[in-house]
Amino acid sequence: MRGVRRAAALVVALLLLFGEPWSVFVLLPGWSGAGTAGGTVVFAAAMVAFPVLMFLGHGPRHSDAAARAGDVLLGTVWVLFTWSVLGHVLRLALLIAGVDDPARPRIVAAVSLAVSVVLLVVGNRIAMRVPPVKEVDVVIPRLGAGVDGLRVAVITDTHYGPLDRTKWSEKVVAELNRLRADVVCHAGDLADGSVAKRRKQVDPLGGVEAGLGRFYITGNHEYFGEAQAWLDHMASLGWDTLHNRSTLLERGGDHILFAGIDDPTGASSGLPGHGPDLPAALAGADPDVPVVLLAHQPKQVTQAREAGIDLQISGHTHGGQIWPFHLLVRLDQPTLSGLSSHGPRTQLYNSRGSGFWGPPFRVFAPNEITLLTLRRAA
């Protein structure tokens, strides 16, 4: 019965996701019989193909070609669905203005389609670009004078996957090196797939330069594949893998602790020793030394606040990636992006991410490389 309910839910979701734009672009405008039939065939074929492509691409077979096609289709239909729904507002305005059929639904269809096409084109260019640098000052009163002004570059959610983004990876590394940061962090969701399939895209990260350290933690997507293998591979590239552990840094006679914990999905992964363990990460830490914690999901800040962490750095949300998906993300996470305070001491910086998952689009959720400058006072 559980399988039947899931199948029924999938059918309902597909009918809604594809049926709404079909009604706006094909049914309601009252095109000719041939036009309506042709449009219906296109939407029906896409609806049937979508779950097949997603299963072949992201299921056991891991077909990159199917994944690319399915991901593009997912992003496209989501944008069409969103703006066909919003098109009903325009439909009401035209009705009030006295615009009659068939002009009214045809205007709605044309405007909704034009907006969708523009957003998809621009959204793809944003997703595929080298992320711009977002500079943020973070005041941590407990910082010693020696580490005042410490520069921390952050990338996260690179999601190296079915699209070969090796050149993009090389350009991101060049941009990171241009920043000449003291510390560079990758806050999880490194790649989708095995080390064997994705190492070509990941290996340029071995060229990242940092004065004091390069730190990496797992995200939830590592646990869909080879989390321990990715930890081992990043270590082989010279990154310090903060797998429920910490590293003490010293500059100018003062210290700062960089700690990292696993993503919560690690606890149910079946991998021995995986899952977030903040007490283990902070074991032996001097309570007077300020702590920067890498934790992939923003909601892990609840535990960070209880432990008196000074700054948590997270990713995971992508800022919603394709508007208005952020509304669903906010049901699960305390923030979407930016710097926020949690309790008397703890701050959280949530990056929108440097790459993208699945659909190669970012709509109203631009990517970023973050440069955090740690300050003793504003």
N, C-alpha and C positions, 0 to 999 in steps of 0.2 A: 504493500500500500504506500510505503514511503516513496518508492520509485515512481508509482503512478502519480502521486501528488507533485513530485518534482517535475515530471514530464508535463503535467497539466500546467504548472506554473511557468515552465519554459515556453509552452505554446501561447499562453496568455501574454507573456512579455513580448514575444516575437510579433504577435498580432497587433499589439499596441504600438511597439516601436516602429514597425514598418507600415502598419495600417493608418496611423495618423497622418504621416506625410503623403501616403498614397491618396488619402481622401482630399487633402489640400491641393496637391499638384495634379491629380488625375481625375478624381471623381467629380468634385464640386464645380470645377470650371466649365463642365459641359462641353468638352471637346468632341470632335467627330467620333463616330463609332470606331474607326481605325485607330485614332489617337488614344482613345480610352482603353481599347484592347491592348495596344502596344505598351502603354504605360503600366497597365495592370500586369502584363507578362514580366516586365522589367522588375517591378517591386516583388512579385511572387517569386521569381527566380532568385533574387537577392535574399529574400527571407528564408528560402529553403537552403541556399548555399551557405549562409552565415554560420549556423551551428556546425555544419560539416567542416568548413574551413577552420573554425576555432578548435574543433576536436582534433583535426589532423595537425594543426599548427602548434597547439599548446597541450595536446594530450600525449599519450605514450610515444607516438611516432615522431614528434618534434620536427615536422616538416617546415623548414624556414620559408619556403615559397608559399605554403598555405597560411602560415602565420602572418606573413606580410600582407597577403590579400585580405585575410579576415580582419586584421587590425585596421587597415585602411577603410574597409567596409563598416566596421564598428564606429570609427570616428565620424565617418560621413553620415551614417544614418542617425547618429546621436545629434549632430548639428542640425540635420534636416528635421528631425523630430522636434527639437527645441524651438526652432524658428517657425515651424508650422503651427505649433501650439500658440506661440506669441502672435502669429498672424491672425488669430481670432480677435485680438484686440483691434487690429487694423480693420478687420471685417465689420466690427461693431461701429467703428468711427465712420466708415464709408456708408454704412446703413443709415446712421444719423444724418450724414451729409446728403442723403438722398440718391446715392449711386445705386443703380438697379443691376439685376442679373442680366446677362452673364458677365458684365464688366467688373462687378464687385469681386467675385471669387477669382477672376483672372488677374486682377490687380494684386490681390493677396498672394496668389501663387507666384507671380512674377517678382514681387518684392521679397517674399520669403526665400525664394530660390537665389535671388541676387545677393542677399545678405549672407546666406549660407555659403555660396561660392567664394565670396570675398573672405569670410572668416576662415574657411578651409585653406585657401591659398596663403593668406597671411599667417595663419596658425601653423602651417607646415614650415614656412620659412623661419618662424621663431623657434620651433622645436628643433630644427636642423642646424641652427646657427651655433657658433661658439658663444656661450652665455656671456652677457655683460657682467662686469664686476660691480657688485653692490657693497659699498663700504659702510660699515656700522661701527660706532664706538660703543663699547660696553664698559660701564663703570663698575668696578669690583673694589669696594673700599678696603678689603683685606690684602690687596696686592702690596708686595714690597716694592721699594723704589727701583730695585734692579730689574724687575719684570714689568714695570710700568711702561706702556707703549708696546707690549708684545703683540706681534701681528700674526693672526691665525687665519689662514686661507682654508675655506671649506668647499668641498664638492660633495655631492650625494646623489643618489638615485640616478646614476649613469645608465643603468639598465642596458648594458651592451647585449644585443639580441639579434633577431633575424635580419635586421638591416646592418650591413657591414659599415660601421662607423669608425674604422681604423684611422682615417685621415682626420676625422673630427677629434678623436682621442689625442692624436699628436698635436693638434692645434690647442686643445685644452691644456695639455702639458706645457706648451710654449707660453700660454697666457699665465699659468700658475708660476712658472719660472720668472716671468717678467715682473711679477709682484714682489719677488724676493722676500717671501714671508718667513718668519721664524719657525712656524709650525704649519704643516698642511694636514688636513683631516679629510677622510672619506667616511661619511656617516651611514654607509650601508646601501643595500640594493645595488650592488656592483654590476651584476650581470644576470641574465636569464638564460640558463643552459649550463652545460658542463664546461669544465676548464678546457677540455680538448676542442670544443666548438667555439669558445669565445676568447681564448687566450690571445689570439692575434689582435683583437680590439683592446684588450686589457693591458697587454705588455708594455705599451708606451708609458704607462704610469710608473714603470721602473725608472724613468728619466726625470721624475719630479724632484726638484731641489728644495730643501728646507734647511734652515740654519740649525735648528734644534731637534726636529723630529717629524716623522711622517706616520700618522696613525690611521688605522682602519678597523671598523667593526662590521659585524654582519647585520643585514636587514632581513625582513621577512622573506624576500625573494630568494635569498641564498638557501633558505630551508625548503624551497620547492625543488631544489636540485642537490648541489654538492657543497654544503656550507663548510665542512672541514677542509675539503679540497681547495676551496677558495681562500680560506685562512692560510693554508700551507702555501698556496701559490703567491699570495700577496707578500707573505714572509720571504719567499724566494726572490721577490722583486725588491726587497730591502725595506718594506713597510713594517712598522711595529704593530702587530695585530693585538688589539686590546680585547682579548677574549676573557671577559670577567677578570681583568687585571689592570694595573696602572703603571705609569712610568713617571718618575720624579725628574723634573727639569730644573736646571739652575742657570741663572744669568745675573751677573752683577752682585753676586753674593746672596741673592734671594731665590726662593724656590716656588714652583707651582706644579701641581700634580695633574696629569692628564690620565683620566680613567675611562674605561669603556666596558659596556655590558652588552650581552647578546640581545637580539630581538626576542620578544615574548614567544614567538612561534617556535623558538628553539626548544622550549620545554616539552612540546608535544611531538618533536621531530623524531624521537627514538635514538638520537645521537647521544652517547654517554657524555655527561658533563656540559651539555648545552642547555641554554635557557638563562635568562638574566639573573645574576647573582651579585647584587651591589655590595653586600658585606665582604664577599671574596675580593671584589675589585678594590675595595678600600682597606683591605687588611694591612695593618701596620702603618697606616697613614698618620702623619702628624696632624692633629686636629687644628693646629694653628696655620697650616699651609692651605692656601686657597685651591679649590678643586674645579677643574673643567671636566665634565662628564659627556662622553659620546654615547648617546642612546637613540636608536633609530626612530622610534615612535614618540611623538610629543607627549602622549599620555603617560609615558614613563616618568614624567616630571613629578607625579604624585609621590613616588618613592624617593626621588631626588630631593624634593622639598623636605621630606621627613628626615633625610640624612644630612641636611644642611649643606647641600652642594651649592657652590657659588654660581656656576653657569652650566646649563645643559645645552648641548648642540644636537639638533635632530633634523630629520628630513621627512620622508614617507608620504606626506600629503600632496606633494607636487603643486600646492596651492589650488588644488582642484583639477588642474590640467586642462579640462575642457568645460567651460562654463555651461550650465550651472551645476556641474557635478560636485562643486564645493559644498553644496547644501547637504549632500549625503555624507561627505567627509566630516563635516562639523558634528554630525550625530555621534561620531566615534572618537574624535580628537578635540583637545581643548583649544587648539589654535590651528590656523591655516598657514601662516607665515609671519615672519618678523620677530621682533624682540618683545617679550612680555615678562611680567613679574609674577612670582608664585610664592607667597609668604614673605617673611621679613628679609630673607637673604637670597633665595634662589631666583635666578633669571633663566629664561628659556629663549634660545634663538632657534627658530624653525625655518629652515631653508625651503624654498619652493622647488629645489632640486636642479641639477644641471642637465639631465637628459629627459627622457620620457619613457613611460611604459606603454606598450601596445600601439595604439593609434599614433602616428607620427604628426600629431597636432598639439598645439597649445593655444587655447582660446581664452583670453583675459587672464592668463596665469603664466607670465613670462618666466623663463628659466634664469638661473643665476649662478655665478661663482661668488662666494661671499668672502669679504675680507673684514674680519673682526679685529679691531684694535682694542686691547684691554687697557683700561685706564684706572688709576687710583681715585681720581676725582674728575668731575665734568669740567 
